[in-house]
Amino acid sequence: MHSLTKRHLSIDQIQALLRHSVGPHAELRDCTEVTDGFFNAVYAVTVRDGQEDNGQELVLKVAPDPGTKLLRYEVDLMHTEAEFFARAGAAGVPLPELIAAEPDAGYLLMRRLAGQTLHHAREAMTPPQLRSIRHELGVICSRLAHMTGPSFGYPRRDGHTRTDSWRTSFLVMVDDILADAVEYGRELPEPPAVIRARIETYTGALDEVTVPALVHFDLWDGNVFVVPDGDTYRVEGIIDGERAFYGDPIAELTSLAFFAEPEEVPGVLDGFLGRPLTGSEHTRLRLYRIYLYLIMVTEGATRGFDPAEHEPVRRYTLGKLAEELARL
């Protein structure tokens, strides 16, 4: 999708980045922009590095131009993704092979995955195959939850949102997205102050979270690659860890069960927790959904999405936001 945040590079610029990352003899043989994403520019590139090299299939991910107007939480995202690669890899999570990480220069280079996104592949899956993949994703997120940080919040270098209390960090995150919604005049179901007060009323449940666990927070089906494996499928790798934070693992269910209750998505809870959610966890999940939906109804202001493409999604999400607020 078109977005004002996507940084478009010339072939010469891409060639220069590849030679810096792969080696001075790297030769760009093919380059195609991947248009599925919503934030960063992504290029599928084929690179040769010497006479006998048949070519490496890589993906170049490029951060927005410095100075691009972003939402308040969208700071240091390339640094966050590099950290996510390191921490998730150490947890045994399937990821693309990272070839080079230059977050200060605004790019990551990784091996191209061979499979399809779950968003596309699920149409050909049987219910047992899809259940198996959902279960595997739950297991992957349980591994992520064992990777802990020194504090709660986003791992951005300025320390904003980072505290020793998940309740405090989460409320700062909520305040930031509400401030964005006000700044850009975004439509909300209720006045921002009312939404903030309603959220705060239920944040006592967040005090149950005492360990800052690594949370991807964007594991919708478009960020999961799968490949056939015998008579079923397996997860080849997950991508786009740039929106990760340290917080409550239950927040993963916002995208593992996107626009649905976790109990309605077979396999997820069995793989993730091995049990049903408690009442308190349901309350916490509702708060995290509200936060995600606030982001989704606000982000179009800085991205310049095509109204014809984005308006149905915005209206639907606005309705879901209203539902979650009413359930509180």
Secondary structure, 3 states (H helix, E strand, C coil): CCCCCCCCCCHHHHHHHHHHHCCCCEEEEEEEEECCCCCCEEEEEEEEECCCCCCEEEEEEECCCCCCCCCCCCCCHHHHHHHHHHHHHHCCCCCCCEEEEECCCCEEEEECCCCEEHHHHHHHCCHHHHHHHHHHHHHHHHHHCCCECCCEECCCCCCCCCECCHHHHHHHHHHHHHHHHHHCCCCCCCCHHHHHHHHHHCHHHHHHCCCCEEECCCCCHHHEEEEEECCEEEEEEECCHHHCEEECHHHHHHHHCCCCCHHHCCCHHHHHCCCCCCHHHHHHHHHHHHHHHHHHHHCHHHHCCCHHHHHHHHHHHHHHHHHHHHHC
